[in-house]
Amino acid sequence: MSTVERKSRSSHRPAPYALNVKVKNIENLKEALTQREPRLLIRNIPKDCTQTDLIPLIPVLPTEIKAIEFLKKTDMSPAGAAVVVLASYEGMSKAALADGRELRGHNLWAVKDVEGMRSLSLLQKLGHKNDSAAISRKPSTNSPVEPFVIPAELMQKVDLSLLNNIKAALSTLSGEKKPSPVDSIRQRSVKVRNLPDSATYDRISQVFLGCGTIESISEGNYKNEVIIKFTNADEADLAVRFYNGRRMDGKRLQVLYRDR
């Protein structure tokens, strides 16, 4: 029996050559795991920009650039943005150094990969919220509710405050949306500090137009500060996210919320 046991135990031992087998590394591991090509979002480019204009500003070899797509709005007019597909994530990091470079008076800003795509998704929504054609209306499938008449004697015994509470609870369960809050100018405005002395109205407009529609820009005070008013709070969010800390003519801008 002892001989049989020794044989069974030895049969489970790994073969000697198995310890010397080398496992091959997975090439482009990050790409294989995410199934996403390295991409770069470049905004604030001239409307008539071409690949010939843009490629020299991207600090990688031309062979590292797999594709460039210039984005368009819903009316097929140029959106002033492009998505650049790189051959590797290392190349994407180098290509992101195009941020801040100037092309015909436009300061480019570049965002890498997922963050850039999320920004693009948000930017595509701006300006189309009031477009009736873009809003999809689902047909109501609820059957009409027949009116129910409560006798006057019962109404005198009902606690109206309790009815209001029940109505509020039912509206929440049925998915009814509360009325949108009153529009606040301070919610959609930003304060820009530390502007250079050379900053003009046209120069400031050109820089911040990449965030959306500008309603007005106040006159600069003695501290070189201005107030920029956008059409909605999402555009103000973009201005703070992407332009706070960026340089204009050597000065680092401070872009802050007014009422948050």
TILUM-426967 format. One record per residue: x, y, z of N, C-alpha, C in turn. Coordinates in steps of 0.001 Angstrom, whole numbers. Example, Ala and Ser with C-alpha at 12.3 -4.5 7.8 and 13.67 -1.06 7.14 Angstrom:
2
- n.u|n.v|n.w|ca.u|ca.v|ca.w|c.u|c.v|c.w
- 13190|-5690|7800|12300|-4500|7800|13200|-3300|7800
- 12850|-2250|7080|13670|-1060|7140|12900|30|7870
//
This chain:
260
- n.u|n.v|n.w|ca.u|ca.v|ca.w|c.u|c.v|c.w
- 826|-1212|0|0|0|0|853|1251|0
- 1993|1165|738|2866|2344|803|3428|2683|-565
- 3711|1632|-1360|4235|1885|-2703|3211|2582|-3562
- 1949|2185|-3446|875|2801|-4236|703|4255|-3852
- 763|4543|-2533|605|5921|-2080|1727|6795|-2597
- 2957|6283|-2584|4074|7084|-3079|3896|7383|-4556
- 3394|6428|-5330|3194|6661|-6753|2113|7699|-6998
- 1017|7630|-6199|-74|8581|-6412|370|9993|-6066
- 1189|10125|-5000|1661|11461|-4649|2617|12000|-5696
- 3468|11169|-6208|4425|11636|-7209|3746|12005|-8512
- 2574|11400|-8771|1884|11716|-10027|1351|13139|-10043
- 1187|13760|-8850|668|15124|-8775|1775|16170|-8796
- 3006|15732|-8798|4105|16696|-8824|4206|17334|-10206
- 4518|18615|-10268|4655|19261|-11584|5867|18743|-12323
- 5758|18701|-13613|6890|18259|-14426|8034|19253|-14284
- 9285|18766|-14277|10424|19675|-14064|10501|20778|-15109
- 10146|20480|-16358|10301|21491|-17400|9282|22617|-17244
- 8173|22377|-16480|7142|23408|-16329|7675|24619|-15580
- 8671|24430|-14727|9219|25546|-13968|10065|26463|-14831
- 10491|26014|-15975|11374|26811|-16825|10635|27512|-17966
- 9313|27310|-18022|8559|27934|-19112|8390|29424|-18827
- 8683|30273|-19797|8535|31720|-19656|7215|32163|-20278
- 6497|33005|-19533|5219|33523|-20021|5486|34788|-20821
- 4938|34836|-22003|5148|35989|-22877|4325|37174|-22394
- 4939|38344|-22349|4234|39558|-21953|3198|39941|-23008
- 2091|40488|-22534|1052|40959|-23453|1453|42331|-23976
- 1577|42436|-25270|1907|43728|-25848|695|44648|-25774
- 981|45935|-25512|-82|46937|-25412|-1153|46487|-24418
- -691|46203|-23178|-1604|45649|-22174|-2771|46586|-21894
- -2489|47883|-21780|-3565|48822|-21451|-4614|48856|-22546
- -4164|48838|-23794|-5113|48841|-24904|-5937|47553|-24908
- -5282|46417|-24577|-5990|45137|-24586|-7051|45077|-23497
- -6764|45668|-22329|-7717|45628|-21226|-8879|46580|-21443
- -8613|47766|-21930|-9670|48770|-22069|-10381|48709|-23405
- -9761|48071|-24419|-10342|48029|-25767|-10651|49438|-26267
- -9804|50389|-25910|-10017|51766|-26323|-8722|52304|-26914
- -8813|52913|-28066|-7631|53497|-28680|-7283|54809|-27984
- -5990|55111|-27887|-5600|56385|-27281|-6116|57547|-28132
- -6859|58437|-27502|-7448|59548|-28239|-7166|60857|-27523
- -7174|61928|-28291|-6920|63264|-27771|-7979|64195|-28339
- -8613|64956|-27465|-9591|65955|-27903|-8910|67314|-27936
- -8909|67959|-29083|-8311|69290|-29242|-9422|70262|-29610
- -9581|71318|-28784|-10634|72302|-29027|-10026|73680|-29266
- -10922|74612|-29601|-10563|76011|-29862|-9639|76132|-31069
- -9908|75334|-32097|-9137|75444|-33333|-9936|76273|-34330
- -9288|76891|-35309|-10026|77668|-36312|-11033|76795|-37055
- -12119|77413|-37475|-13190|76669|-38144|-12708|76040|-39456
- -11758|76716|-40126|-11281|76211|-41415|-9975|75431|-41280
- -9693|74921|-40078|-8441|74197|-39829|-8427|72887|-40619
- -7249|72532|-41126|-7069|71290|-41869|-6000|70437|-41184
- -5836|69206|-41660|-4799|68339|-41104|-3417|68939|-41312
- -3219|69594|-42446|-1922|70223|-42721|-1605|71288|-41690
- -2623|72006|-41195|-2398|73026|-40174|-2160|72407|-38804
- -2877|71324|-38493|-2883|70796|-37132|-1710|69866|-36837
- -1319|69035|-37783|-286|68021|-37522|1040|68629|-37053
- 1536|69744|-37632|2809|70294|-37143|2771|70753|-35690
- 1590|71006|-35126|1492|71465|-33746|1429|70314|-32747
- 1277|69082|-33228|1223|67918|-32337|2633|67335|-32231
- 3251|67374|-31033|4669|67011|-30893|4931|65508|-30888
- 4501|64818|-31931|4832|63403|-32120|5178|63190|-33590
- 5769|62047|-33881|6049|61723|-35274|4736|61527|-36040
- 4695|61911|-37302|3458|61720|-38076|2990|60270|-38113
- 3934|59327|-37989|3532|57915|-38001|2783|57518|-36731
- 2894|58331|-35659|2179|58045|-34418|711|58435|-34510
- 355|59259|-35496|-1025|59727|-35648|-1753|58780|-36600
- -2765|58074|-36080|-3506|57120|-36901|-4657|57774|-37654
- -5312|58752|-37014|-6461|59384|-37666|-6759|60712|-36994
- -7352|61625|-37760|-7828|62912|-37247|-9242|63122|-37783
- -10162|63393|-36862|-11545|63668|-37269|-11945|65052|-36768
- -12332|65930|-37690|-12805|67261|-37329|-14300|67175|-37032
- -14689|67618|-35849|-16065|67472|-35399|-16953|68542|-36011
- -18224|68193|-36165|-19204|69122|-36730|-20423|69201|-35825
- -21130|70329|-35918|-22346|70524|-35149|-23500|69806|-35848
- -24695|69929|-35252|-25855|69258|-35830|-26218|69819|-37199
- -25877|71086|-37449|-26157|71664|-38770|-25002|71457|-39738
- -24042|70571|-39373|-22894|70189|-40200|-21879|71313|-40366
- -21977|72375|-39580|-20941|73405|-39606|-19801|72991|-38679
- -18558|73455|-38931|-17418|73052|-38094|-17621|73450|-36635
- -17261|72542|-35723|-17424|72793|-34290|-16181|73396|-33665
- -15098|73548|-34439|-13870|74090|-33866|-13172|73111|-32945
- -13286|71819|-33245|-12662|70789|-32410|-12298|69598|-33285
- -11363|68788|-32774|-10930|67599|-33509|-10558|66507|-32522
- -10775|65249|-32931|-10346|64085|-32158|-9178|63446|-32898
- -8060|63288|-32199|-6845|62714|-32779|-6639|61324|-32175
- -6542|60303|-33015|-6301|58924|-32572|-4814|58635|-32712
- -4181|58230|-31601|-2744|57952|-31574|-2485|56451|-31607
- -1258|56099|-31944|-884|54688|-32039|-589|54073|-30680
- -284|54870|-29655|48|54341|-28337|-306|55374|-27282
- -411|54900|-26024|-698|55814|-24925|491|56723|-24643
- 1680|56232|-24905|2860|57092|-24749|2809|58240|-25747
- 2417|57922|-26972|2268|58972|-27973|1169|59952|-27612
- 91|59467|-26964|-983|60361|-26549|-494|61354|-25494
- 327|60877|-24551|855|61774|-23525|1742|62851|-24139
- 2533|62478|-25141|3370|63475|-25815|2512|64435|-26632
- 1490|63911|-27288|637|64761|-28119|-126|65773|-27285
- -399|65450|-26008|-1127|66376|-25140|-341|67653|-24871
- 967|67648|-25169|1779|68856|-24994|1424|69930|-26013
- 543|69605|-26948|44|70632|-27876|-846|71636|-27166
- -1236|71340|-25937|-2091|72237|-25161|-1410|73596|-24987
- -2126|74662|-25335|-1598|76011|-25186|-892|76556|-26407
- -618|75717|-27399|44|76216|-28606|-928|77057|-29433
- -370|77983|-30195|-1196|78957|-30909|-1296|78601|-32389
- -2496|78713|-32912|-2747|78483|-34328|-3627|79613|-34840
- -3025|80517|-35576|-3734|81657|-36162|-4553|82429|-35127
- -3907|82726|-33995|-4565|83508|-32955|-5420|82708|-31996
- -5545|81396|-32192|-6337|80533|-31311|-5395|79721|-30433
- -5586|79788|-29120|-4811|78963|-28201|-5485|77598|-28067
- -4805|76547|-28505|-5374|75202|-28447|-5399|74700|-27012
- -6396|73893|-26686|-6320|73139|-25432|-6727|71709|-25703
- -5928|70803|-25123|-6038|69377|-25421|-6340|68602|-24148
- -7221|67608|-24262|-7591|66757|-23136|-7435|65309|-23566
- -6882|64474|-22677|-6554|63102|-23040|-7704|62142|-22791
- -7887|61201|-23680|-8655|59963|-23545|-10023|60156|-22925
- -10322|59412|-21820|-11685|59360|-21297|-12158|60733|-20859
- -11270|61489|-20208|-11668|62824|-19759|-12055|63688|-20943
- -11301|63560|-22014|-11622|64341|-23198|-12936|63942|-23817
- -13228|62649|-23839|-14473|62205|-24447|-15671|62630|-23612
- -15511|62641|-22278|-16605|63115|-21445|-16846|64597|-21679
- -15782|65343|-21824|-15929|66767|-22095|-16617|66980|-23428
- -16253|66176|-24415|-16875|66295|-25729|-18363|65999|-25638
- -18726|64971|-24854|-20138|64640|-24698|-20907|65796|-24092
- -20289|66464|-23101|-20958|67602|-22479|-21037|68775|-23431
- -19973|69004|-24176|-19967|70132|-25104|-20981|69945|-26222
- -21201|68703|-26647|-22172|68466|-27712|-23589|68775|-27255
- -23839|68656|-25948|-25182|68927|-25444|-25448|70425|-25322
- -24400|71213|-25113|-24593|72642|-24918|-25138|73275|-26181
- -26076|74183|-26020|-26628|74895|-27150|-27769|74185|-27823
- -28062|72934|-27438|-29145|72183|-28076|-30265|71863|-27093
- -30200|72442|-25886|-31204|72093|-24883|-32564|72690|-25221
- -32568|73843|-25898|-33828|74483|-26238|-34292|74148|-27642
- -33599|73224|-28290|-33961|72845|-29645|-35113|71841|-29579
- -36299|72270|-30023|-37469|71402|-29914|-37320|70144|-30753
- -36575|70234|-31871|-36407|69054|-32726|-35522|68016|-32076
- -34618|68451|-31172|-33677|67514|-30552|-34263|66823|-29337
- -35399|67323|-28845|-35993|66746|-27648|-36937|65629|-28056
- -36677|64441|-27571|-37531|63298|-27919|-38661|63216|-26913
- -39851|63210|-27402|-41026|63139|-26538|-41635|61740|-26647
- -41694|61051|-25536|-42260|59712|-25533|-43782|59814|-25433
- -44501|59091|-26276|-45959|59158|-26192|-46453|58590|-24878
- -47447|59226|-24343|-48000|58797|-23064|-48803|57519|-23257
- -48472|56523|-22442|-49165|55237|-22537|-50182|55056|-21422
- -50262|56042|-20504|-51184|55919|-19390|-52620|56137|-19871
- -53515|55289|-19416|-54923|55451|-19767|-55504|56646|-19032
- -56454|57354|-19624|-57023|58535|-18971|-57687|58169|-17656
- -57468|59017|-16649|-58014|58777|-15313|-59405|59387|-15233
- -60355|58590|-14829|-61716|59089|-14703|-61845|59930|-13436
- -62537|61069|-13508|-62689|61920|-12315|-63498|61211|-11241
- -63088|61439|-9997|-63760|60825|-8853|-64280|61937|-7960
- -65567|61960|-7747|-66209|63024|-6976|-66362|62572|-5529
- -65854|63400|-4592|-65961|63102|-3166|-67134|63889|-2588
- -68020|63248|-1867|-69147|63960|-1266|-68691|65065|-324
- -69488|66113|-216|-69126|67265|619|-69000|66875|2083
- -69829|65906|2552|-69756|65507|3959|-68398|64900|4294
- -67856|64101|3359|-66546|63494|3597|-65430|64519|3521
- -65548|65501|2641|-64504|66513|2505|-64305|67291|3791
- -65381|67490|4568|-65253|68235|5813|-64443|67461|6848
- -64406|66121|6723|-63686|65294|7692|-62240|65009|7276
- -61860|65415|6048|-60530|65092|5538|-59533|66153|5970
- -58359|65707|6427|-57265|66621|6756|-56562|67012|5456
- -56699|68276|5051|-56142|68706|3770|-54620|68634|3751
- -53979|68879|4888|-52517|68793|4924|-52048|67368|4649
- -52831|66382|5150|-52485|64989|4876|-52644|64670|3397
- -53682|65230|2775|-53871|65017|1342|-52711|65577|537
- -52236|66747|929|-51107|67353|217|-49858|66491|339
- -49643|65920|1528|-48477|65046|1710|-48581|63796|845
- -49806|63227|775|-50006|62036|-58|-49800|62369|-1527
- -50291|63531|-1948|-50134|63934|-3348|-48662|64115|-3702
- -47890|64711|-2783|-46458|64899|-3043|-45742|63561|-3144
- -46135|62601|-2272|-45497|61282|-2315|-45832|60548|-3603
- -47102|60643|-4042|-47496|59974|-5277|-46805|60568|-6491
- -46633|61885|-6503|-45956|62507|-7643|-44506|62077|-7723
- -43875|61844|-6547|-42489|61362|-6540|-42404|59940|-7084
- -43364|59084|-6681|-43352|57700|-7152|-43653|57591|-8635
- -44492|58476|-9147|-44859|58400|-10564|-43815|58999|-11477
- -42740|59549|-10891|-41656|60078|-11716|-41880|61485|-12217
- -42847|62214|-11647|-43056|63584|-12081|-41885|64436|-11636
- -41421|65298|-12527|-40279|66152|-12238|-40746|67426|-11542
- -39956|67859|-10583|-40255|69120|-9923|-39949|70268|-10877
- -40637|71391|-10713|-40346|72531|-11587|-38903|72964|-11450
- -38289|73325|-12569|-36883|73716|-12572|-36688|74980|-11753
- -35559|75111|-11060|-35317|76286|-10238|-35218|77546|-11085
- -35471|78665|-10424|-35419|79949|-11112|-33996|80221|-11578
- -33870|80667|-12812|-32551|80927|-13384|-31845|82021|-12598
- -30621|81754|-12213|-29828|82722|-11470|-28641|83150|-12322
- -28491|84460|-12454|-27371|84975|-13247|-26048|84581|-12610
- -26008|84561|-11279|-24757|84231|-10594|-24368|82769|-10804
- -25351|81888|-11029|-25045|80477|-11262|-24378|80252|-12614
- -24640|81114|-13571|-24072|80937|-14915|-23038|81998|-15249
- -22449|82595|-14215|-21415|83610|-14417|-20138|83180|-13712
- -19004|83586|-14260|-17708|83315|-13642|-16929|84618|-13515
- -16048|84644|-12532|-15154|85792|-12344|-13758|85386|-12801
- -13169|86186|-13663|-11826|85916|-14186|-10870|86941|-13595
- -9877|86464|-12862|-8901|87338|-12206|-7528|87181|-12853
- -6657|88119|-12484|-5246|88089|-12895|-5090|88144|-14412
- -5934|88922|-15071|-5809|89096|-16516|-4599|89960|-16838
- -3925|89705|-17951|-2804|90566|-18343|-3308|91940|-18784
- -2436|92932|-18738|-2821|94282|-19156|-3189|94324|-20632
- -2680|93376|-21407|-2950|93364|-22847|-4299|92731|-23195
- -5036|92224|-22190|-6304|91544|-22457|-7360|92545|-22910
- -7986|92266|-24034|-9061|93105|-24559|-10359|92299|-24579
- -11460|92985|-24870|-12759|92306|-24944|-12731|91202|-26001
- -12178|91520|-27176|-12134|90529|-28253|-11253|89342|-27883
- -10131|89614|-27216|-9209|88541|-26834|-9865|87607|-25815
- -10547|88173|-24812|-11217|87356|-23795|-12345|86547|-24425
- -13102|87171|-25324|-14197|86464|-25997|-13674|85288|-26797
- -12564|85490|-27496|-12002|84428|-28338|-11583|83228|-27504
- -11043|83475|-26309|-10574|82380|-25461|-11745|81595|-24871
- -12761|82306|-24351|-13830|81637|-23610|-15003|81211|-24485
- -14982|81517|-25780|-16063|81065|-26659|-16081|79545|-26799
- -14947|78894|-26502|-14914|77440|-26568|-15811|76769|-25540
- -16269|77534|-24529|-17124|76954|-23486|-18602|77053|-23821
- -18971|77951|-24718|-20385|78109|-25044|-20683|79519|-25514
- -21925|79953|-25306|-22381|81264|-25755|-22193|82283|-24638
- -21495|83363|-24940|-21238|84427|-23970|-22301|85506|-24136
- -23018|85813|-23041|-24017|86878|-23088|-23372|88250|-22928
- -22438|88355|-21993|-21798|89653|-21763|-20493|89465|-21010
- -19619|90450|-21152|-18359|90517|-20406|-18275|91911|-19802
- -18123|91987|-18488|-18061|93289|-17827|-16731|93977|-18118
- -16696|95267|-17889|-15446|96007|-18054|-14484|95645|-16927
- -13200|95578|-17260|-12208|95230|-16261|-12034|96319|-15218
- -11857|95915|-13943|-11635|96892|-12879|-10140|97099|-12657
- -9816|97836|-11597|-8407|98148|-11348|-7603|96912|-10959
- -8270|95817|-10587|-7583|94571|-10250|-7441|93642|-11459
- -7790|94136|-12639|-7773|93303|-13848|-8686|92087|-13692
- -9925|92334|-13261|-10928|91291|-13119|-12123|91609|-14017
- -12748|90571|-14562|-13971|90738|-15347|-14967|89662|-14932
- -16238|89916|-15215|-17307|88945|-15006|-17817|88509|-16377
- -17796|87201|-16637|-18300|86656|-17901|-19620|85946|-17617
- -20661|86348|-18335|-21984|85759|-18152|-22284|84844|-19344
- -22542|83546|-19048|-22898|82569|-20078|-24416|82368|-20104
- -24895|81518|-21020|-26335|81289|-21139|-26847|80247|-20155
- -25965|79372|-19630|-26415|78396|-18634|-25246|78008|-17734
- -25578|77292|-16656|-24572|76937|-15654|-23571|75913|-16171
- -23965|75051|-17116|-23030|74060|-17669|-21852|74739|-18356
- -22127|75823|-19070|-21056|76546|-19753|-20117|77193|-18738
- -20667|77698|-17631|-19818|78249|-16570|-18944|77159|-15958
- -19501|75946|-15802|-18702|74823|-15289|-17507|74534|-16191
- -17725|74539|-17500|-16631|74285|-18436|-15554|75351|-18334
- -15969|76606|-18185|-14987|77693|-18090|-14082|77501|-16878
- -14673|77105|-15741|-13868|76900|-14531|-12985|75668|-14678
- -13534|74586|-15247|-12778|73334|-15361|-11568|73459|-16276
- -11743|74133|-17408|-10711|74089|-18437|-9827|75332|-18494
- -10246|76438|-17908|-9454|77655|-18059|-8875|78168|-16754
- -9284|77636|-15618|-8667|78040|-14363|-7224|77528|-14318
- -6282|78430|-14155|-4869|78063|-14117|-4159|78141|-15448
- -4885|78364|-16545|-4226|78484|-17851|-3617|79873|-17999
- -2623|79956|-18859|-1884|81207|-19018|-2399|81998|-20209
- -2411|83309|-20025|-2716|84234|-21112|-1650|85324|-21091
- -833|85340|-22120|258|86318|-22231|1128|86320|-20982
- 1460|85122|-20480|2366|85000|-19350|1713|85062|-17988
- 434|85401|-17892|-268|85502|-16608|-1152|84267|-16430
- -1129|83703|-15223|-1942|82526|-14936|-3332|82979|-14493
- -4352|82614|-15269|-5718|83067|-15001|-6311|82348|-13792
- -7175|83077|-13080|-7975|82498|-12009|-9443|82617|-12419
- -10060|81484|-12725|-11462|81456|-13158|-12271|80821|-12034
- -13157|81596|-11425|-13866|81171|-10221|-15373|81302|-10410
- -16132|80461|-9675|-17584|80605|-9647|-17949|81877|-8878
- -19045|82480|-9256|-19497|83669|-8535|-20357|83313|-7334
- -21147|82259|-7435|-22123|81989|-6375|-22186|80515|-6040
- -20999|79846|-5930|-20989|78435|-5558|-19819|78146|-4664
//
